[in-house]
Amino acid sequence: MNRLDLEPEVLDELSRWGGPNQMSAFESLMWRAEVDPRLRSTTTSVFFLDHAPDWDRFYQGHQWLINTVPRFRQRVVEPAFGLGAPTWVDDADFHLDYHLRRVRLPEPGSERQMFDLAQTLAMTPFDRARSPWEGTLIEGMDGGRAAYVLKLHHATSDGMGVIQLLSRVLRRDRAPPPAAERAPTGRRRHALTAGELARNRVLALPQEAAGGVGSVLQSLSRWARAPGASQKAAEYADSARRMLTARPVAGSPLFKRRSLSWRFDAIELPVQDLKRAARAAAGSINDVFLAGLIGGFRRYHEAMGVNLRQVPIGFPISLRKEGDPPGGNKFAGSQYAAPVGELDPIARVRHIQAFVGEIRKEPALDIMVRLMPVLVRLPIGTLVKLTADMFMAQDAQISNIPGIAEPVYMAGAQVTHFWPFAPVPGCGMMITMITHSGRACIGINSDRAAVTEPELLTQCLREGLLEMVALAGVTEPAAAATVKKVAAKKSRRKAVA
């Protein structure tokens, strides 16, 4: 970090990263739903570095970051009497030393040790009286490597917003910034007092009472003045009914339990292999990614002695438009009955394409976003139950985020891998892929109660992805020994029982 070569317009963009001071209704839901600890929304990015960076330079880079991006020195304040949304305000007592830490792994410093530490950091709740982010430099990895673990609350930004930030603040070479230049101080945001918050919320209540209903009505009003108005209104109403009444298929009996414990695992594939597979399958990288994971789910269930035709998964559909402010959260969810019983990988790709094509055509794709200002005003107990019921019905959530194509550096150390671990908000697991400098880095965050054999699951998912890669004539020996070993252990347990 510490990009002193940025143009003024980019610095201005960074000063606005994260969006308005007042959270959106959806961000408010993520922040408040954590009264149920199963719904914690902590996103964790794990960066592998080719060597341990100089600590002083690393620290100064973070000092530049908090000066340039005000959101990183802000905390969240709940308005008095619960009137309105949580608001970001400057933290007058902000201290970087609390948010930035430095630890060392014991020998031998394996990747498994590093992921074990990262998942513990991710499970530790934020201090909600402070800015909700933490960065930890982990030294002592084998081969002289290091890792950096960045925790952010999901109310700060979605994955695309994080990539927008990193693509601007990470350097493109190892060289230090010019010593004579100083980091900009950035644009500070007015820290509202509790009284100002309460007054502003009272003044805003009449408008917010309509909330998303008003947004829907505004759309209907525009359509009423447009050609074919009645047909558009009817199409939106039908679409809204479909979106709001959709129910996921029954979940897998293997993934039904939930807990507060997370497990991090990772899979790496060359991006070029996925691109060749996408061309061979006449689809996109995302089609191949989803189809491979679905094939992996089938392998896992077969190894565990369970036959299924479908499992319920969810994946986000970006609602970002050109001109939207950087950061924040701009996506809609979907409910997909994944065809795990389908053996043909090409048929899985076609099934995915048909589903995504249909749901993108839904006029009311954003209906939950529009209605969220109304829903978020429900009693917190009711809101949390609705949220938990929705997410716990999903065996998995899957996301694919385009990353940074060129090499990037932190304080002179190259970022060799970027592992994304999204939160598990009540579902069985969250699987996220980020393409980084020629690598497809796939982070698997699984609920330990839902996934009792994580090594087996990881290997099965890897084999499912390699099946897709093989469509383009690219082969790689699958480590079937791991699958057989864990399956045999499971068989012995059944025999003893």
N, C-alpha and C positions, 0 to 999 in steps of 0.2 A: 504494500500500500504506500501511499504518499506520492501521488501523481501531481507534481508541480508543473507539468507541461500541458495541463488541460486548458482548453479555451474558456473564456468567460461564460459563454452560454452553457457549457457543460457543467461548470461550477454552479451556475444558477440552477440547473436541473438537479444537481445533487443536493442543493440546499432545500429543494422541495420534495426530495425522495421520501416516500412513505405516505404522501397524500395529505389531506386536510388534518388539522388538529383534532377535530371531532371524529371519532370512529364511525364507520358505516354501521348499519344495523347488523350485517353479517359479522363484522369484526367485533361488535359488541357481544354478539352471541358467543363467539369463540372465547372472549375474555371472561364473560360471566359464567359460562357453562362449567368452568373449572371448579365450581363448588362440588361437582362430582369428579373426583380425581381421575376416573377412567377417561374423562373427556379433555385431559390436558392437551394443549396445542403447541407443543414445543417442536420446532424444526431444528435439525442438527445437520450441519455440513462438516464433513471430515476431509481435510486436505492432506494428502501425502506430499512431503517435501523431500527433495533429493539430498538435503543436508540441513542441519540445525542452523537457522538464521542467527545473525548477530542480534542479541537481545535488545541492546540499546536502540539499534535501528528499527527493530520490530516494534518496540514500544513507541518510538517517535512516529512510526507510521500510523499507529492507532490514535495517537494524539492528533495527527492530521485528520484522520477520519472523523473523529467526534467534533472537530472544529468545522469540518466541511459539510457534514451531514447531521443537521441538528437532531434528527430523530434518535440518534444514538446517545444523546445526553438528555433525553426526555423520559419522564415517567408518566404513568397513567393515573388520572384522578377521576374518581366517581363523583358525579354531581350530587349536591346536597338533595336529600329527600328522594333520591332516585329519579330526578326529573331529567330525562334525556340520556344521551349516550356518554360513555366514558370519553375523556378528553386527554390528549397528550399535552403536557406542560413542561417547561424547562425545569430541570432538577437543580435547585440552588446548591444542593449538597453533593453534586455528582463528583465522584472520585474514580478515575480510571483504574487505580490499583485494585479496586474491588472487582471490576469487570474483566480485567485481563490477568490471567494466571500463568504460571510456568511450573511444570512437573516433569519428572523423569521416570521412565519405565524401569522396573527391575530387569536384570538379565534373564533371558536372552533378548528381550525386546521384540517379540514376535508380533505379527499383525493381529493375531487372535488376542494377545494381551492388550493391544491398543484398542481394538474394538470393544473389548470388555470394559476398559476404562471409559471409552466414549459413551457406551450405553448407560453406564452409571451416571455420568455427567448429565446425559439427556433426561434421565428419570428424576433427577433432583429438581424440585419445583423452584421457580423463580421467587425471589423476594419481591412481592408486588408493590412494595414501597419504593423500589428502585427501577431504573430503566431495565426493561426485560430482555437483556442480552448478556452473554458471557463468552469470552474467548479464552481458550486454554492451549498453550504451546506444549506439546508432549515431545520431549527429547528422549534419546536412548533407544530408538528403534534399531533393529539390526541393519547392518550395512551403513551405519552412520546417518541413517535417515531420521526424519522427524515428522510430526503430524501437527496439524492445527485443527481444533474442534471449535466451531462457531455455533452457539445456541442462540436462536431468535424465537420470540413468541410469534406464532402464526398471525396474530392480529397486526403485526408490523408489516408483513408482506407475504405474498405467495411466492412460489418458486421462480416464476418469470421475473418478478420484481427483484428478487435476490440476484439473479443473473444480470439484470440491467445494472444493478449497483456494482457487482464485481467486475463486469466488463469495463467499467469506467475507472475503478480505483486501483485495480491490480496493474503492476508495471509489465511492460513487454520485454524487459531486459534485466540483467542482474545489476546494472550500474546504479549507484546511489543517486538520489536527487541532488541537484546543485545545492551546495552547502549555504550559499549566500541567500537563497530564497527562503521565505517563510511560508508556512501553511496559512491559507486564508482563514479568517475567523468565521466565515459563513453567515447566513442570515438567521438570527435568533427569533424564535416564535414567542409571542407574548404569553407569559405564564398567568393564566386567569386565576383569580382568587375564588374561594368557595362561593362567596356572595355573587361575584360576577357570573359564575357558572349557573347558579340557581336563577338569577334574573334572566339570563339569556335563554335558559331552558323554558322558563315560564312564557317568555315572549314567543318562543318557537312552538309551543304545544299545539295551538290551533292548526298550524300547518302540518305538524308531525302526526296529529291524530288521524289524518287521512292516510298518511304513510304511503305504503305500496298500493293501497286501493286507489289513492289519488293518481299514482303513476299509471296504473292500468286504465283509469278513467280518462287520463290525458291522452293515452294512446287511442282509446276508443273515440275520443273527441276529434283527434286528427283524422282518423279513418272516416268519421262521419262526414267530413268535408271533402273526402277524396273519392274518385270514381270507384265504383264497386264497394261502397262503404259497408253495406249490410253483409256482403259476403265476407269481407275481411274481419268484421266483428264476429261473425259466426265461426269463422276458421280459428280465430284466437280463442274463443270460448271453448270450442271442441278440443283445441290443443291444450289449453289450461286444464281441462278435465282429465285428459290423458296423463299429463305430467303430474297432477296432484293425486291421482288415484292409482298410479302405477305401484305395484307391490313386487318386491324381489322374490325370486324363487326360494324354496326352502334351502337352508344352509347345510353344509356338510356336517355330519355327526362328529367328524374329527376336529373341526374348528369351532365348536359351539361354546367352549368355555372361555371366560375372560378373567383378566387379573390386572395388576398394576405393574407387572414386570415385563420389560422389553428385552429383546435379543437382536443384536446387529450382525448381519452377514453380508457378504459382497460377492458379486460376480463381475468379471471383466471380459469384454469381447472387443475385437477391433471394429471400429465404425465401418470400415470398408467392407468387412464381411457382411454386416447387416444391410448395407446399401446394395451389395450384389444379391443378397437374398431377397430384398424388396423388389429388385428388378426381375428376378426369376419368378417371383410370385405375383407380378403385376400389381404391386401394392406399395404402401409407404413403409418406412422404418417402424412407425408406430403400429401398423398392421402386423408386421413380422414380430415385433416385441410382444404384443398381446397374444398372438397365436402361439408363440413359443412358451409363454408362461402358462397358457391354458393347457398345452401339452404336458408341461411340467406338473401341473396339478393332477392330471390323470395318472402320471407315473407315480406320484406320491401316494395317491389313494390305492393304486394297484399294489404297491409295496406294502401298504398297511392293511391289505385285505378288504378294501371297501370299493364297491362299484357304484359310480355315480354318472348321471348324464349331464347334469348342470350344476354350477355353483354360482351364487350371487356375488358379483363384484361391482364396484363403482369406479368411475374414472372422471376426472374433471374435463370440462370443455371450456377453453379460454373465451372470455367475453371482451378481451382487450381490443381496443380500437386505436387507430392511429391518432395521436394527439392526447391520449390518456396520460395523466401524470405518472411518473415512474413509481415503483413500489406499490404498496397497498394490495388489495385482493380483488381480482376481476375474473371470476370463473363461475360456472354452473356445474352441478353434479349430474350424474346419470346412474341408472340402475340397469345392469346388463346381466342377462342369464348366459353365462359363459358355457359354451358347449364342450365340456371336458370329455364327453363320451365320443366326440368326433375324432377318428383316427387320422383322417386325411388332413395334412397341414394346410394344403391349398383351400380345402373346404372351410377350414377355420378362418382363414384370411377373408374369404368371400362372406362368411357370416358376420365378421366384424365390420367389413366395409358396408354391408347392407344396414346393419344397426346404426353405425355412425352417420351414414348418409341420411337415414330417416330421421334421426333425432336432431341433426343439424337443420333440417327443414321445418322443425316444429316452431310455429310462430311464438309460442309461449315457453320457449326454452329457458328464458330468464324469469319465469313466473315466481319462483321462490325468492329470487333477488328482489323483485318488485314487492312481494308480500312481506319480506323480512321486517320492514319497519313496523308492521302491525304485529307480527308474531313475537318480536322481541319485547313487546310491551306486556306479554302474558306474565302471570306470576312465575318467578324463577323456578319453582318446583315443577310446574307444568312444562315450562320451556325445556328444562333439563331432561325431563322424562321423554318428551317428544324427540329431542336430539339423540338421546341414548338409544331409544328404540330404533331410530332410523339407521344409525351407524352399526349397532350391534347385530342388525340383520344382514350385514355384509360380511362375507368371509374375507374379502380383500379389497383394498383400494389400490389402484395402479395409476401411475403418472409418468409421463415422458416429457422432459424439459430440454430444449436445445441449449447447449452450453456454450463455452468459449472455444472457438476453433483453433486459435493460435496459442503458442506457449505463453504462460504468464508466471509472474514471480512475486514472492513475498520477501521483502528485505534481502534480496539477492538469492534466495532459495527458489528453485523451480517447483511449481505445483505439478507433480507428475500424475496425480489422480485426484478426482473430486467426487467423493462418495456422498450421495444425498440420502438422508434418513428423515423422512417425513413422520409426523406423529401418528400414533395408532389411536384415534379418538373413539374407542369402543369397538372397532372392527377387529378381525382376526390378525391382519397384517397389512402393512403398507409397503408397496414395492415401487421404487422410483428409479428412473434412468436419466442420467445426464451425460450427454456426449461432450467429452473434454479432450481437446488436442489429439484427436484420432482414436481416443478410447471411449467405449461405451461403459460407463461406470454405473452399476446397478446396485442400489442399496436396499436391503431387505430388513425392515423393522417388524419383527413378529412378536405378538403377545405370547409369552412363554406357556400360558395355560392353553391357548389355542393350538400352538405348534409345539407338540411334545418331542418331535424329532427334527430339530432345525438343520442339522447336518444333512439328513436325508432330503429334506425339503429343498435345501440349497442345491444339492447335487441333481435332484430331479428337475428343478427349474433350469439349471444349466444345460442338462441334456435336452430339455424341450427347446431351448434356444438354439442349441447346436443342430437339432433336427431341422430347424428353419434355415440355418446357415448352410446346411448340406444341400439345400435345394439349388444352390449356385455352384455345386461341385466342390465346396470347401469342406474339408473333413478335419476332425480333431478327435483323438481317442478319448472316449468318455471314461471317467473314473468309476466304472461300474462296481469296483470293489467296495466303495463306500456304501453304495445302495444295498449290495448284498449283505454287508456286515450289519447295517442297522436293521434291515428287514429280518435277518436271522435272529437278532436280539429280540425284536418284537415277537417273532414266532416262539422263541423260548419262553418269553413272558406269558404268552397265551397258554402254552403247554403246562407251565407251572400252575397257572390259575385253574 
